Amino acid sequence: MNVVYAVTLALLSLAGVLAMLRLVRGPTPLDRIVALDVMAVLLVSGVAVKAAIFHSSANVASLVVIALLGFVGTVTAARLAGIRGRRG
């Protein structure tokens, strides 16, 4: 099972690097918003894998908080981008 955890964490790390590239290079603000949302999902996934590795349920509260912050941040940023798009 350790191989599965290692492969999962490696793939999550690769996805994080790719999302970071999109965050830096993204041509539009909406690309950057989506990249931040993907990074929040990857963070939640990484914490969930860590909880599975250590057989711990103590991280459930942090998973919920990170997921809610990612969701609220994405909705807020998308809403602001939509407002700016209508004015411009």
C-alpha positions as a Markdown table, in Angstrom:
| # | Residue | x | y | z |
|---|---|---|---|---|
| 1 | Met | 0.0 | 0.0 | 0.0 |
| 2 | Asn | 3.0 | 2.3 | 0.5 |
| 3 | Val | 3.6 | 2.3 | -3.3 |
| 4 | Val | 0.1 | 3.5 | -3.9 |
| 5 | Tyr | 0.5 | 6.3 | -1.4 |
| 6 | Ala | 3.8 | 7.3 | -3.0 |
| 7 | Val | 2.4 | 7.3 | -6.5 |
| 8 | Thr | -0.6 | 9.3 | -5.4 |
| 9 | Leu | 1.5 | 11.9 | -3.7 |
| 10 | Ala | 3.8 | 12.1 | -6.7 |
| 11 | Leu | 0.9 | 12.6 | -9.1 |
| 12 | Leu | -0.6 | 15.2 | -6.8 |
| 13 | Ser | 2.7 | 17.0 | -6.7 |
| 14 | Leu | 3.0 | 17.0 | -10.5 |
| 15 | Ala | -0.5 | 18.3 | -10.8 |
| 16 | Gly | 0.4 | 21.1 | -8.3 |
| 17 | Val | 3.4 | 22.1 | -10.3 |
| 18 | Leu | 1.3 | 22.2 | -13.5 |
| 19 | Ala | -1.4 | 24.3 | -11.7 |
| 20 | Met | 1.3 | 26.6 | -10.4 |
| 21 | Leu | 2.5 | 27.1 | -14.0 |
| 22 | Arg | -1.0 | 27.9 | -15.1 |
| 23 | Leu | -1.3 | 30.4 | -12.2 |
| 24 | Val | 1.9 | 32.2 | -13.2 |
| 25 | Arg | 1.4 | 32.0 | -17.0 |
| 26 | Gly | -2.4 | 32.1 | -17.3 |
| 27 | Pro | -3.3 | 34.7 | -20.0 |
| 28 | Thr | -6.6 | 35.7 | -18.3 |
| 29 | Pro | -7.6 | 36.2 | -14.8 |
| 30 | Leu | -10.2 | 33.4 | -15.1 |
| 31 | Asp | -7.3 | 31.0 | -15.9 |
| 32 | Arg | -5.6 | 32.1 | -12.7 |
| 33 | Ile | -8.9 | 31.6 | -10.7 |
| 34 | Val | -9.3 | 28.1 | -12.0 |
| 35 | Ala | -5.6 | 27.3 | -11.2 |
| 36 | Leu | -6.2 | 28.5 | -7.6 |
| 37 | Asp | -9.3 | 26.3 | -7.4 |
| 38 | Val | -7.4 | 23.3 | -8.7 |
| 39 | Met | -4.6 | 24.0 | -6.1 |
| 40 | Ala | -7.2 | 24.1 | -3.3 |
| 41 | Val | -8.6 | 20.7 | -4.5 |
| 42 | Leu | -5.1 | 19.3 | -4.7 |
| 43 | Leu | -4.4 | 20.5 | -1.1 |
| 44 | Val | -7.5 | 18.8 | 0.1 |
| 45 | Ser | -6.5 | 15.7 | -1.7 |
| 46 | Gly | -3.1 | 15.7 | -0.3 |
| 47 | Val | -4.3 | 16.2 | 3.3 |
| 48 | Ala | -6.8 | 13.3 | 2.7 |
| 49 | Val | -4.0 | 11.0 | 1.5 |
| 50 | Lys | -1.9 | 12.0 | 4.5 |
| 51 | Ala | -4.9 | 11.1 | 6.8 |
| 52 | Ala | -5.1 | 7.8 | 5.0 |
| 53 | Ile | -1.4 | 7.1 | 5.4 |
| 54 | Phe | -1.5 | 7.7 | 9.2 |
| 55 | His | -5.0 | 6.2 | 9.7 |
| 56 | Ser | -6.1 | 9.5 | 11.3 |
| 57 | Ser | -9.5 | 11.1 | 11.3 |
| 58 | Ala | -8.2 | 14.3 | 13.1 |
| 59 | Asn | -7.7 | 16.1 | 9.7 |
| 60 | Val | -11.4 | 16.0 | 8.8 |
| 61 | Ala | -12.0 | 19.5 | 10.2 |
| 62 | Ser | -9.1 | 21.0 | 8.2 |
| 63 | Leu | -10.3 | 19.2 | 5.1 |
| 64 | Val | -13.7 | 20.9 | 5.4 |
| 65 | Val | -12.2 | 24.3 | 6.2 |
| 66 | Ile | -9.8 | 24.2 | 3.2 |
| 67 | Ala | -12.5 | 23.0 | 0.9 |
| 68 | Leu | -14.9 | 25.8 | 2.0 |
| 69 | Leu | -12.2 | 28.4 | 1.7 |
| 70 | Gly | -11.3 | 27.2 | -1.8 |
| 71 | Phe | -15.0 | 27.3 | -2.8 |
| 72 | Val | -15.8 | 30.7 | -1.4 |
| 73 | Gly | -12.6 | 32.2 | -2.8 |
| 74 | Thr | -13.3 | 30.8 | -6.3 |
| 75 | Val | -16.9 | 32.0 | -6.3 |
| 76 | Thr | -15.9 | 35.5 | -5.1 |
| 77 | Ala | -13.1 | 35.8 | -7.6 |
| 78 | Ala | -15.2 | 34.6 | -10.4 |
| 79 | Arg | -18.0 | 37.0 | -9.4 |
| 80 | Leu | -15.5 | 40.0 | -9.3 |
| 81 | Ala | -14.1 | 38.9 | -12.7 |
| 82 | Gly | -17.7 | 38.8 | -14.1 |
| 83 | Ile | -18.5 | 42.3 | -12.8 |
| 84 | Arg | -15.3 | 43.7 | -14.3 |
| 85 | Gly | -16.0 | 42.0 | -17.6 |
| 86 | Arg | -19.4 | 43.6 | -17.9 |
| 87 | Arg | -18.0 | 47.1 | -17.2 |
| 88 | Gly | -15.1 | 46.8 | -19.6 |
